[in-house]
Amino acid sequence: MSAPLKIAVAGASGRMGRMLVEAVSASNDFGLSGALDVAGSPALGSDPLAALGRHGDVRVTADLRAGLAGSDVLIDFTRPEGTLAHLAVCRELGVNAVIGTTGFSDAQKARVAEHARHIAIVMASNMSLGVNVVLRLLDLAARALAEGYDIEVIEAHHRHKVDAPSGTALAMGEVLARASGRPLSDCAVWGRHGITGERDPSTIGFSVIRGGDIVGDHTVLFAGTGERIEITHKSSSRATYAQGSLRAARFLAGRPPGLYAMHDVLGI
């Protein structure tokens, strides 16, 4: 049996970070090798396994090199600026990365791609296996319903989410736009207010809901004459993102440097 993959978790004291720590500790083929958090976090110096009623040798740290030393893969669901700082050290130490952070600008995405020339990175706006299957279904639907159907993307998340639309909604929009041979920037309508006039059938509309503790709901509506088709994915727990991240980490074992997506991980 091969040795467990050594996993470092960024944002280890946050909601997603704690879920990742739990998933890593519950697995048979991973071991927690590092836990990162920002300077000034009250979690610094604590045992990330303590909340699970367990004890380990890893302590939460803001020292990136110490937290990543000896790790095989970093799993990162933080903020774009933090993720880029983490990737620079991963590149230096030869640590691969699974990136679930959203809200990157085009320039920041280019920096991720540059790091991927030196280390293997799986980057996805949503690590859920179900969401990534839905993206394939949307491509099929958008090509089949290219004429006579208006397309709207509706997403809902918890009150604490800082970016909008969600990275998953944007990924869905990219798939829909690409199926029609256009860049999303040419056809997206990010919101409507006031006297908007008749709907342009070539556009893709986005609606955003923020409230409560909604983990993540996404619906793409194809509205035609006499019928509507809705393709929906609803997350009830962040555990699905954690399990998808572990699958991505397994995929990276032995991979050459490069920027990979979840469809590479799933083989679809």
Solvent accessible surface area in square Angstrom, and as a share of the most:
residue,aa,sasa,rsa
1,M,209,0.94
2,S,97,0.62
3,A,86,0.66
4,P,70,0.44
5,L,36,0.18
6,K,93,0.40
7,I,0,0.00
8,A,0,0.00
9,V,0,0.00
10,A,2,0.02
11,G,20,0.19
12,A,4,0.03
13,S,38,0.24
14,G,33,0.32
15,R,110,0.40
16,M,23,0.10
17,G,4,0.04
18,R,123,0.45
19,M,54,0.24
20,L,0,0.00
21,V,4,0.02
22,E,80,0.36
23,A,10,0.08
24,V,0,0.00
25,S,25,0.16
26,A,82,0.64
27,S,28,0.18
28,N,132,0.68
29,D,49,0.26
30,F,11,0.05
31,G,26,0.25
32,L,30,0.15
33,S,30,0.20
34,G,3,0.02
35,A,0,0.00
36,L,3,0.01
37,D,23,0.12
38,V,109,0.62
39,A,87,0.67
40,G,71,0.68
41,S,15,0.10
42,P,140,0.88
43,A,20,0.15
44,L,66,0.33
45,G,51,0.49
46,S,50,0.32
47,D,21,0.11
48,P,20,0.12
49,L,16,0.08
50,A,55,0.43
51,A,93,0.72
52,L,66,0.33
53,G,68,0.65
54,R,113,0.41
55,H,165,0.74
56,G,23,0.22
57,D,145,0.75
58,V,28,0.16
59,R,116,0.42
60,V,7,0.04
61,T,32,0.19
62,A,39,0.30
63,D,78,0.40
64,L,40,0.20
65,R,127,0.47
66,A,64,0.50
67,G,3,0.03
68,L,0,0.00
69,A,61,0.48
70,G,54,0.52
71,S,11,0.07
72,D,50,0.26
73,V,3,0.02
74,L,0,0.00
75,I,0,0.00
76,D,0,0.00
77,F,43,0.18
78,T,40,0.24
79,R,139,0.51
80,P,15,0.10
81,E,117,0.53
82,G,26,0.25
83,T,0,0.00
84,L,5,0.02
85,A,50,0.39
86,H,21,0.09
87,L,0,0.00
88,A,48,0.37
89,V,10,0.06
90,C,0,0.00
91,R,86,0.31
92,E,104,0.47
93,L,73,0.36
94,G,55,0.53
95,V,4,0.02
96,N,31,0.16
97,A,0,0.00
98,V,0,0.00
99,I,0,0.00
100,G,7,0.07
101,T,6,0.03
102,T,30,0.18
103,G,46,0.44
104,F,21,0.09
105,S,56,0.36
106,D,118,0.61
107,A,72,0.56
108,Q,31,0.14
109,K,99,0.42
110,A,61,0.48
111,R,131,0.48
112,V,0,0.00
113,A,44,0.34
114,E,63,0.28
115,H,18,0.08
116,A,3,0.03
117,R,173,0.63
118,H,86,0.38
119,I,6,0.03
120,A,1,0.01
121,I,0,0.00
122,V,0,0.00
123,M,38,0.17
124,A,13,0.10
125,S,38,0.25
126,N,14,0.07
127,M,1,0.00
128,S,1,0.00
129,L,55,0.28
130,G,32,0.30
131,V,1,0.01
132,N,12,0.06
133,V,72,0.41
134,V,13,0.08
135,L,30,0.15
136,R,107,0.39
137,L,83,0.41
138,L,0,0.00
139,D,37,0.19
140,L,121,0.60
141,A,14,0.11
142,A,8,0.06
143,R,135,0.49
144,A,78,0.60
145,L,29,0.14
146,A,70,0.54
147,E,150,0.67
148,G,65,0.63
149,Y,48,0.18
150,D,44,0.23
151,I,22,0.11
152,E,25,0.11
153,V,0,0.00
154,I,53,0.27
155,E,2,0.01
156,A,10,0.08
157,H,14,0.06
158,H,21,0.10
159,R,160,0.58
160,H,107,0.48
161,K,44,0.19
162,V,102,0.59
163,D,32,0.16
164,A,67,0.52
165,P,20,0.13
166,S,2,0.01
167,G,8,0.08
168,T,5,0.03
169,A,0,0.00
170,L,61,0.30
171,A,22,0.17
172,M,0,0.00
173,G,0,0.00
174,E,80,0.36
175,V,15,0.09
176,L,2,0.01
177,A,1,0.00
178,R,149,0.54
179,A,18,0.14
180,S,56,0.36
181,G,70,0.68
182,R,74,0.27
183,P,77,0.48
184,L,11,0.05
185,S,97,0.62
186,D,107,0.55
187,C,6,0.03
188,A,19,0.15
189,V,43,0.25
190,W,131,0.46
191,G,53,0.51
192,R,113,0.41
193,H,178,0.80
194,G,56,0.54
195,I,179,0.91
196,T,80,0.47
197,G,54,0.52
198,E,173,0.78
199,R,68,0.25
200,D,73,0.38
201,P,102,0.64
202,S,57,0.37
203,T,21,0.12
204,I,1,0.01
205,G,0,0.00
206,F,6,0.03
207,S,47,0.30
208,V,58,0.33
209,I,90,0.45
210,R,72,0.26
211,G,24,0.23
212,G,31,0.30
213,D,122,0.63
214,I,57,0.29
215,V,24,0.14
216,G,1,0.01
217,D,39,0.20
218,H,2,0.01
219,T,25,0.15
220,V,0,0.00
221,L,33,0.17
222,F,0,0.00
223,A,29,0.22
224,G,22,0.21
225,T,141,0.82
226,G,85,0.82
227,E,86,0.39
228,R,173,0.63
229,I,62,0.32
230,E,105,0.47
231,I,29,0.15
232,T,59,0.34
233,H,30,0.13
234,K,142,0.60
235,S,12,0.08
236,S,111,0.72
237,S,45,0.29
238,R,46,0.17
239,A,39,0.30
240,T,47,0.27
241,Y,25,0.09
242,A,1,0.00
243,Q,94,0.42
244,G,0,0.00
245,S,0,0.00
246,L,2,0.01
247,R,100,0.37
248,A,0,0.00
249,A,0,0.00
250,R,103,0.38
251,F,28,0.12
252,L,0,0.00
253,A,57,0.44
254,G,85,0.81
255,R,108,0.39
256,P,85,0.53
257,P,75,0.47
258,G,18,0.17
259,L,87,0.43
260,Y,40,0.15
261,A,30,0.23
262,M,2,0.01
263,H,79,0.35
264,D,57,0.29
265,V,17,0.10
266,L,32,0.16
267,G,68,0.66
268,I,83,0.42
